[in-house]
Amino acid sequence: MDEKSSAMRVSLQIRKNDKETWQLEGIENDDIHEDGVKLQGGDANIAYRFKRFPITGSFDYFSKNELSLWGAGIGLDPYPFIRGSIGINSRYIEVGVTAYLNVSMNTSNNKIEWVSHEYQGIAYGYENYTGKEEGEYQEFKLHGGFGGFINFFPIKFIAISYAPFFYRPWWDDEVRDYEISFRFPFIISQYLGVSILIAKHVQLSAGATLYLSPAVKGSYWFFDSGIGFVF
């Protein structure tokens, strides 16, 4: 971007629609010690279905001073999100940090076993109650993440991009009204791609994103492409 300038962009991202099921490993419920009662922790059997929707859309605004650059945007993926970024922009390189926050509808199939240790009064003392519950729940979850980006411009209207990102699918460790004691692991994504600006207004991009998690064996690659209009 030129010094002391601004730009807006409307874009669509087109990507492979996939539903990849990850069996999370190495996650345990914590031991609990409360009111003289000890509840033994155990392995948490969790399978996470990672969904990517085929089309996402966004609107972004960018402003540059002499060298510094900041941006803010909103979009749908498929639920609303907001994001922001700050960095530096020069003739041959751009580098910075970015973060986002969004809300989504999560569906979970759960089998819950619980123990309740309740005080019944002086005459009765404490009583233990056990129970089981199974069901499918739909609830809104807040999540977000942060990362960085670096773009190289070998030619003025071509960018080679790399962007690592860290996020948690669940920020709150709760399934409906039941608190859970394990922490949902981070997911790490890494995007590598190229984009070209045609006639100063049409931006075409293509690349691949690698997804990793400390609780999942292996890795997952997905192809990404996009089209945008800059004005």
DRENNU-585511 format. One record per residue (C-alpha): x, y, z; residue in three letters; residue number from 1; chain. Coordinates in steps of 0.2 Angstrom, whole numbers, plus 5000, padded with zeros to 4 digits. Each point is the difference from the previous one (the first is absolute). Layout:
<nodes>
+------+-------+------+--------+-----+--------+
| east | north |   up | residu | num | chaine |
+------+-------+------+--------+-----+--------+
|    X |     Y |    Z |    ALA | NUM |      A |
...
+------+-------+------+--------+-----+--------+
</nodes>
This chain:
<nodes>
+------+-------+------+--------+-----+--------+
| east | north |   up | residu | num | chaine |
+------+-------+------+--------+-----+--------+
| 5000 |  5000 | 5000 |    MET |   1 |      A |
| 5005 |  5018 | 4997 |    ASP |   2 |      A |
| 5005 |  5010 | 5015 |    GLU |   3 |      A |
| 4986 |  5009 | 5009 |    LYS |   4 |      A |
| 4986 |  4990 | 4991 |    SER |   5 |      A |
| 4986 |  4989 | 5004 |    SER |   6 |      A |
| 4991 |  4986 | 4991 |    ALA |   7 |      A |
| 4984 |  4989 | 5002 |    MET |   8 |      A |
| 4998 |  4982 | 4994 |    ARG |   9 |      A |
| 4985 |  4989 | 4997 |    VAL |  10 |      A |
| 5005 |  4982 | 4998 |    SER |  11 |      A |
| 4994 |  4982 | 4999 |    LEU |  12 |      A |
| 5010 |  4985 | 5005 |    GLN |  13 |      A |
| 4996 |  4984 | 4991 |    ILE |  14 |      A |
| 5007 |  4984 | 5008 |    ARG |  15 |      A |
| 4998 |  4981 | 5001 |    LYS |  16 |      A |
| 4985 |  4995 | 5010 |    ASN |  17 |      A |
| 5005 |  4987 | 5013 |    ASP |  18 |      A |
| 4995 |  4992 | 5016 |    LYS |  19 |      A |
| 5015 |  4992 | 5007 |    GLU |  20 |      A |
| 4998 |  4990 | 5017 |    THR |  21 |      A |
| 5015 |  5002 | 5012 |    TRP |  22 |      A |
| 5002 |  4988 | 5014 |    GLN |  23 |      A |
| 5008 |  5010 | 5014 |    LEU |  24 |      A |
| 5014 |  4991 | 5010 |    GLU |  25 |      A |
| 5008 |  5003 | 5016 |    GLY |  26 |      A |
| 4986 |  5010 | 5008 |    ILE |  27 |      A |
| 4995 |  4996 | 5018 |    GLU |  28 |      A |
| 4987 |  5006 | 5012 |    ASN |  29 |      A |
| 5008 |  5006 | 5016 |    ASP |  30 |      A |
| 4999 |  4993 | 5017 |    ASP |  31 |      A |
| 4988 |  5010 | 5011 |    ILE |  32 |      A |
| 5002 |  5002 | 5019 |    HIS |  33 |      A |
| 4985 |  5009 | 5008 |    GLU |  34 |      A |
| 4992 |  4999 | 5017 |    ASP |  35 |      A |
| 5010 |  4984 | 5005 |    GLY |  36 |      A |
| 4994 |  4991 | 4984 |    VAL |  37 |      A |
| 5013 |  4994 | 4987 |    LYS |  38 |      A |
| 4994 |  4997 | 4982 |    LEU |  39 |      A |
| 5012 |  4991 | 4990 |    GLN |  40 |      A |
| 5004 |  5007 | 4983 |    GLY |  41 |      A |
| 5001 |  4990 | 4984 |    GLY |  42 |      A |
| 5003 |  5001 | 4981 |    ASP |  43 |      A |
| 4988 |  5011 | 4991 |    ALA |  44 |      A |
| 4994 |  4991 | 4984 |    ASN |  45 |      A |
| 4997 |  5015 | 4988 |    ILE |  46 |      A |
| 4999 |  5000 | 4981 |    ALA |  47 |      A |
| 4999 |  5017 | 4992 |    TYR |  48 |      A |
| 4992 |  5002 | 4983 |    ARG |  49 |      A |
| 5009 |  5014 | 4991 |    PHE |  50 |      A |
| 4989 |  5009 | 4988 |    LYS |  51 |      A |
| 5005 |  5012 | 4986 |    ARG |  52 |      A |
| 4986 |  5009 | 4990 |    PHE |  53 |      A |
| 5002 |  5002 | 4981 |    PRO |  54 |      A |
| 4998 |  5018 | 4999 |    ILE |  55 |      A |
| 5003 |  5015 | 5012 |    THR |  56 |      A |
| 4999 |  5018 | 4998 |    GLY |  57 |      A |
| 5008 |  5016 | 5008 |    SER |  58 |      A |
| 5002 |  5018 | 4999 |    PHE |  59 |      A |
| 5016 |  5008 | 5005 |    ASP |  60 |      A |
| 5007 |  5018 | 5002 |    TYR |  61 |      A |
| 5019 |  5004 | 4999 |    PHE |  62 |      A |
| 5009 |  5016 | 5005 |    SER |  63 |      A |
| 5018 |  5004 | 4997 |    LYS |  64 |      A |
| 5010 |  5014 | 5007 |    ASN |  65 |      A |
| 5018 |  5001 | 4995 |    GLU |  66 |      A |
| 5005 |  4983 | 5004 |    LEU |  67 |      A |
| 4988 |  4993 | 5012 |    SER |  68 |      A |
| 4984 |  4992 | 4995 |    LEU |  69 |      A |
| 4984 |  4995 | 5009 |    TRP |  70 |      A |
| 4984 |  4991 | 4995 |    GLY |  71 |      A |
| 4983 |  4995 | 5006 |    ALA |  72 |      A |
| 4987 |  4988 | 4993 |    GLY |  73 |      A |
| 4984 |  4991 | 5002 |    ILE |  74 |      A |
| 4993 |  4985 | 4992 |    GLY |  75 |      A |
| 4990 |  4983 | 5000 |    LEU |  76 |      A |
| 5008 |  4983 | 5002 |    ASP |  77 |      A |
| 4985 |  4995 | 5000 |    PRO |  78 |      A |
| 4997 |  5010 | 5016 |    TYR |  79 |      A |
| 5006 |  5018 | 5003 |    PRO |  80 |      A |
| 5018 |  5004 | 5005 |    PHE |  81 |      A |
| 5010 |  5015 | 5002 |    ILE |  82 |      A |
| 5019 |  5002 | 4998 |    ARG |  83 |      A |
| 5014 |  5013 | 5001 |    GLY |  84 |      A |
| 5018 |  5001 | 4995 |    SER |  85 |      A |
| 5015 |  5011 | 5002 |    ILE |  86 |      A |
| 5017 |  5000 | 4991 |    GLY |  87 |      A |
| 5012 |  5009 | 4988 |    ILE |  88 |      A |
| 4998 |  5001 | 4981 |    ASN |  89 |      A |
| 5014 |  5004 | 4988 |    SER |  90 |      A |
| 5004 |  4998 | 4982 |    ARG |  91 |      A |
| 5007 |  4982 | 5002 |    TYR |  92 |      A |
| 4993 |  4993 | 5016 |    ILE |  93 |      A |
| 4986 |  5001 | 5012 |    GLU |  94 |      A |
| 5000 |  4992 | 5017 |    VAL |  95 |      A |
| 4988 |  5002 | 5015 |    GLY |  96 |      A |
| 4989 |  4991 | 5013 |    VAL |  97 |      A |
| 4981 |  4997 | 4999 |    THR |  98 |      A |
| 4986 |  4993 | 5011 |    ALA |  99 |      A |
| 4982 |  4996 | 4998 |    TYR | 100 |      A |
| 4984 |  4996 | 5011 |    LEU | 101 |      A |
| 4984 |  4991 | 4995 |    ASN | 102 |      A |
| 4985 |  4991 | 5005 |    VAL | 103 |      A |
| 4994 |  4983 | 4993 |    SER | 104 |      A |
| 4987 |  4987 | 5003 |    MET | 105 |      A |
| 5008 |  4984 | 5006 |    ASN | 106 |      A |
| 4991 |  4983 | 5001 |    THR | 107 |      A |
| 5006 |  4987 | 5012 |    SER | 108 |      A |
| 4995 |  4982 | 5004 |    ASN | 109 |      A |
| 5004 |  4997 | 5018 |    ASN | 110 |      A |
| 5000 |  4986 | 5012 |    LYS | 111 |      A |
| 5002 |  5007 | 5018 |    ILE | 112 |      A |
| 5003 |  4991 | 5016 |    GLU | 113 |      A |
| 4999 |  5011 | 5016 |    TRP | 114 |      A |
| 5001 |  4999 | 5019 |    VAL | 115 |      A |
| 4992 |  5013 | 5011 |    SER | 116 |      A |
| 5006 |  5001 | 5018 |    HIS | 117 |      A |
| 4986 |  5010 | 5009 |    GLU | 118 |      A |
| 4998 |  5006 | 5018 |    TYR | 119 |      A |
| 4982 |  4994 | 5007 |    GLN | 120 |      A |
| 5001 |  5008 | 5017 |    GLY | 121 |      A |
| 5007 |  4997 | 5017 |    ILE | 122 |      A |
| 4990 |  4984 | 5003 |    ALA | 123 |      A |
| 5004 |  4992 | 4983 |    TYR | 124 |      A |
| 5017 |  5007 | 4995 |    GLY | 125 |      A |
| 5007 |  4998 | 4983 |    TYR | 126 |      A |
| 4992 |  4989 | 4987 |    GLU | 127 |      A |
| 5007 |  4994 | 4983 |    ASN | 128 |      A |
| 4989 |  5000 | 4985 |    TYR | 129 |      A |
| 5005 |  4992 | 4983 |    THR | 130 |      A |
| 4993 |  5002 | 4983 |    GLY | 131 |      A |
| 5002 |  4998 | 4981 |    LYS | 132 |      A |
| 4994 |  5010 | 4986 |    GLU | 133 |      A |
| 5001 |  4999 | 4981 |    GLU | 134 |      A |
| 4994 |  5011 | 4987 |    GLY | 135 |      A |
| 5004 |  5012 | 4985 |    GLU | 136 |      A |
| 5002 |  5018 | 5005 |    TYR | 137 |      A |
| 5001 |  5016 | 4989 |    GLN | 138 |      A |
| 5007 |  5015 | 5008 |    GLU | 139 |      A |
| 5009 |  5016 | 4995 |    PHE | 140 |      A |
| 5019 |  5000 | 5003 |    LYS | 141 |      A |
| 5011 |  5015 | 5000 |    LEU | 142 |      A |
| 5018 |  4997 | 4993 |    HIS | 143 |      A |
| 5014 |  5010 | 4992 |    GLY | 144 |      A |
| 5019 |  5000 | 4997 |    GLY | 145 |      A |
| 5015 |  5009 | 4996 |    PHE | 146 |      A |
| 5014 |  4999 | 4988 |    GLY | 147 |      A |
| 5012 |  5009 | 4988 |    GLY | 148 |      A |
| 5002 |  5003 | 4981 |    PHE | 149 |      A |
| 5015 |  5003 | 4988 |    ILE | 150 |      A |
| 4998 |  5005 | 4982 |    ASN | 151 |      A |
| 5013 |  5002 | 4987 |    PHE | 152 |      A |
| 4998 |  5010 | 4984 |    PHE | 153 |      A |
| 5012 |  4995 | 4987 |    PRO | 154 |      A |
| 4989 |  5010 | 4988 |    ILE | 155 |      A |
| 4990 |  5014 | 5005 |    LYS | 156 |      A |
| 4983 |  4991 | 4997 |    PHE | 157 |      A |
| 5005 |  4983 | 5006 |    ILE | 158 |      A |
| 5001 |  4994 | 5018 |    ALA | 159 |      A |
| 5007 |  4984 | 5007 |    ILE | 160 |      A |
| 4992 |  4997 | 5017 |    SER | 161 |      A |
| 5003 |  4990 | 5016 |    TYR | 162 |      A |
| 4989 |  5001 | 5015 |    ALA | 163 |      A |
| 5001 |  4989 | 5016 |    PRO | 164 |      A |
| 4985 |  5001 | 5012 |    PHE | 165 |      A |
| 4995 |  4993 | 5017 |    PHE | 166 |      A |
| 4983 |  4998 | 5006 |    TYR | 167 |      A |
| 4988 |  4990 | 5012 |    ARG | 168 |      A |
| 4983 |  4993 | 4993 |    PRO | 169 |      A |
| 4993 |  5002 | 5018 |    TRP | 170 |      A |
| 5005 |  5014 | 5011 |    TRP | 171 |      A |
| 4988 |  4995 | 5015 |    ASP | 172 |      A |
| 5002 |  4982 | 5006 |    ASP | 173 |      A |
| 4982 |  4996 | 5002 |    GLU | 174 |      A |
| 4987 |  4988 | 4992 |    VAL | 175 |      A |
| 4984 |  5008 | 5002 |    ARG | 176 |      A |
| 4998 |  5002 | 5019 |    ASP | 177 |      A |
| 5014 |  4987 | 5004 |    TYR | 178 |      A |
| 5017 |  5007 | 5004 |    GLU | 179 |      A |
| 5014 |  4989 | 4994 |    ILE | 180 |      A |
| 5018 |  4999 | 5006 |    SER | 181 |      A |
| 5010 |  4997 | 4985 |    PHE | 182 |      A |
| 5006 |  5014 | 4989 |    ARG | 183 |      A |
| 4996 |  5000 | 4981 |    PHE | 184 |      A |
| 5017 |  5000 | 4991 |    PRO | 185 |      A |
| 5006 |  5014 | 4988 |    PHE | 186 |      A |
| 4999 |  4997 | 4982 |    ILE | 187 |      A |
| 5015 |  5007 | 4989 |    ILE | 188 |      A |
| 4997 |  5005 | 4982 |    SER | 189 |      A |
| 5013 |  5005 | 4987 |    GLN | 190 |      A |
| 4995 |  5008 | 4984 |    TYR | 191 |      A |
| 5012 |  5002 | 4985 |    LEU | 192 |      A |
| 4994 |  5007 | 4984 |    GLY | 193 |      A |
| 5001 |  5013 | 4986 |    VAL | 194 |      A |
| 4989 |  5014 | 4994 |    SER | 195 |      A |
| 5000 |  5012 | 4986 |    ILE | 196 |      A |
| 4991 |  5017 | 4997 |    LEU | 197 |      A |
| 4993 |  5002 | 4983 |    ILE | 198 |      A |
| 4996 |  5018 | 4993 |    ALA | 199 |      A |
| 5003 |  5007 | 5018 |    LYS | 200 |      A |
| 4983 |  4994 | 5006 |    HIS | 201 |      A |
| 4998 |  4981 | 4998 |    VAL | 202 |      A |
| 5009 |  4989 | 5012 |    GLN | 203 |      A |
| 5002 |  4981 | 4996 |    LEU | 204 |      A |
| 5008 |  4988 | 5013 |    SER | 205 |      A |
| 5004 |  4982 | 5002 |    ALA | 206 |      A |
| 5010 |  4990 | 5013 |    GLY | 207 |      A |
| 4999 |  4986 | 5012 |    ALA | 208 |      A |
| 4997 |  4999 | 5019 |    THR | 209 |      A |
| 5008 |  4987 | 5012 |    LEU | 210 |      A |
| 4991 |  4996 | 5016 |    TYR | 211 |      A |
| 5009 |  4993 | 5015 |    LEU | 212 |      A |
| 4995 |  4997 | 5019 |    SER | 213 |      A |
| 5011 |  4994 | 5014 |    PRO | 214 |      A |
| 4985 |  4987 | 5004 |    ALA | 215 |      A |
| 4999 |  4993 | 4983 |    VAL | 216 |      A |
| 5011 |  4988 | 4990 |    LYS | 217 |      A |
| 5004 |  5005 | 4983 |    GLY | 218 |      A |
| 4996 |  5016 | 4990 |    SER | 219 |      A |
| 4987 |  5006 | 4988 |    TYR | 220 |      A |
| 5002 |  5010 | 4984 |    TRP | 221 |      A |
| 4986 |  5010 | 4991 |    PHE | 222 |      A |
| 5000 |  5010 | 4984 |    PHE | 223 |      A |
| 4994 |  5018 | 5001 |    ASP | 224 |      A |
| 4996 |  5013 | 4987 |    SER | 225 |      A |
| 4992 |  5017 | 4999 |    GLY | 226 |      A |
| 4995 |  5015 | 4990 |    ILE | 227 |      A |
| 4998 |  5018 | 5007 |    GLY | 228 |      A |
| 4996 |  5017 | 4994 |    PHE | 229 |      A |
| 5011 |  5014 | 5006 |    VAL | 230 |      A |
| 4995 |  5018 | 5000 |    PHE | 231 |      A |
+------+-------+------+--------+-----+--------+
</nodes>
